[in-house]
Amino acid sequence: MEIRYPARLEPQEGGGYFVSFPDFADTFTEGDSEEEALYYASEVLTAMLETKIAHDLPIAAPSPAGPGERLIAPDAKTQAALLVRFARGPRALADLARALGTSWPAAKRLEDPGHWPSLKSLERAAAALGQRLVLSFEETKTGRDHTR
């Protein structure tokens, strides 16, 4: 699963771009250029997702991009936390902790974007959840999907 949410970039009459997220009505930003707007889009998406995680609020998986929409990724820490959270699904965090042979607080840190889990920890969590960890690098140039 990729953690990239669709965003709409709308050119503004006086210049610049307004960015909104169809999956999150209360999340938006703007920038003077397309590149700046995409950068701020990743920043605001990250902040909103971190807030939802911190308050244990529900977060929908990304919807597919519609025509003309761009895919925006939050920062890597937030992506990792959401990947674990989405893969765990309705299973209790205590079940993940048992499968990993660790404590509940240690398992909880895997879903904390303020914590940097090691690749080994993420790989073990993925295996315990019946998944496989996959990493990639992607272009960041304007005109392509924007990631941080």
C-alpha positions in Angstrom: 0.0 0.0 0.0 1.2 3.5 -0.8 0.4 6.4 1.5 -0.2 9.1 -1.1 -3.4 11.1 -1.0 -5.0 12.8 -4.0 -4.9 16.6 -4.1 -6.4 19.2 -6.4 -4.3 22.1 -7.5 -6.3 25.1 -8.6 -4.6 28.1 -10.3 -5.8 31.3 -8.6 -6.9 34.5 -10.4 -4.2 36.6 -8.8 -1.5 34.0 -9.3 -0.4 31.0 -7.2 -2.2 27.7 -6.6 -4.7 26.6 -4.0 -4.4 22.9 -2.9 -7.2 20.8 -1.4 -7.5 17.1 -0.5 -10.7 15.3 -1.5 -10.2 12.8 1.3 -9.9 15.6 4.0 -12.3 18.5 3.6 -10.5 20.5 6.3 -7.0 20.2 4.8 -5.8 22.7 2.3 -2.9 25.1 1.5 -1.5 27.3 -1.2 1.7 28.4 -2.8 3.0 31.0 -5.2 4.2 28.4 -7.7 3.1 24.9 -8.5 6.3 23.5 -6.9 5.8 25.6 -3.7 2.1 24.5 -3.5 3.1 20.8 -3.8 5.7 21.2 -1.1 3.3 22.9 1.3 0.7 20.2 0.4 3.0 17.6 1.7 3.7 19.6 4.8 0.0 20.3 5.7 -0.9 16.6 4.9 1.8 15.4 7.3 0.7 17.8 10.1 -3.0 16.8 9.7 -2.2 13.1 9.7 0.1 13.5 12.7 -2.7 15.3 14.6 -5.2 12.5 13.8 -2.7 9.8 14.9 -1.9 11.7 18.1 -5.6 11.9 19.0 -6.3 8.4 17.8 -8.9 9.6 15.3 -9.9 7.5 12.3 -7.9 8.0 9.1 -9.2 6.7 5.8 -6.9 5.0 3.4 -6.0 7.1 0.4 -8.6 7.1 -2.4 -7.5 6.8 -6.0 -6.6 10.0 -7.8 -9.2 11.5 -10.0 -8.6 13.2 -13.3 -6.2 16.1 -12.9 -5.4 15.3 -9.3 -1.9 14.8 -8.0 -0.8 12.3 -5.4 0.9 13.7 -2.3 2.8 11.8 0.3 3.3 12.8 3.9 6.8 12.5 5.4 8.5 9.1 5.8 7.8 8.8 9.6 4.1 9.4 9.1 4.0 7.0 6.2 5.6 4.3 8.3 3.2 4.9 11.2 0.2 4.7 8.9 1.4 1.6 7.1 1.6 -0.2 10.4 -1.8 1.2 11.5 -3.5 0.2 8.2 -1.9 -3.2 8.1 -3.0 -3.9 11.7 -6.6 -3.0 10.8 -9.0 -4.0 13.6 -6.5 -6.2 15.4 -5.6 -5.1 18.9 -2.2 -3.5 19.3 -1.6 -6.0 22.1 -1.8 -8.8 19.5 0.9 -7.1 17.4 3.0 -6.8 20.5 2.6 -10.5 21.3 3.4 -11.4 17.7 6.6 -9.3 17.9 7.5 -10.6 21.3 7.6 -7.1 22.7 5.7 -4.8 25.0 2.6 -2.8 24.2 4.4 0.5 24.4 7.1 -0.7 22.0 4.4 -1.8 19.5 2.6 1.5 20.0 5.8 3.4 19.0 5.5 1.8 15.6 2.4 3.8 15.0 3.9 7.0 16.3 5.2 9.4 13.6 7.4 11.1 16.2 9.3 7.8 16.6 11.8 6.6 14.0 11.5 2.8 13.9 14.4 0.9 12.3 13.9 -0.9 9.0 14.4 -4.1 10.9 11.5 -3.2 13.3 9.2 -2.3 10.3 10.2 -5.5 8.5 9.3 -7.6 11.6 6.0 -5.8 12.1 5.1 -6.3 8.4 5.9 -10.0 8.7 3.8 -10.3 11.9 0.9 -8.7 10.0 1.2 -10.9 7.0 2.8 -8.2 4.9 6.1 -7.4 3.3 8.0 -4.1 3.6 8.8 -2.4 0.3 10.9 0.8 -0.1 11.3 3.1 -3.1 12.7 6.4 -4.2 10.6 8.6 -6.4 11.0 11.7 -8.5 10.1 15.1 -6.9 10.1 17.2 -10.0 7.0 19.3 -10.8 4.8 17.5 -13.2 5.3 14.2 -11.4 3.9 12.7 -8.2 5.3 14.7 -5.3 6.8 13.0 -2.3 9.2 14.3 0.3 
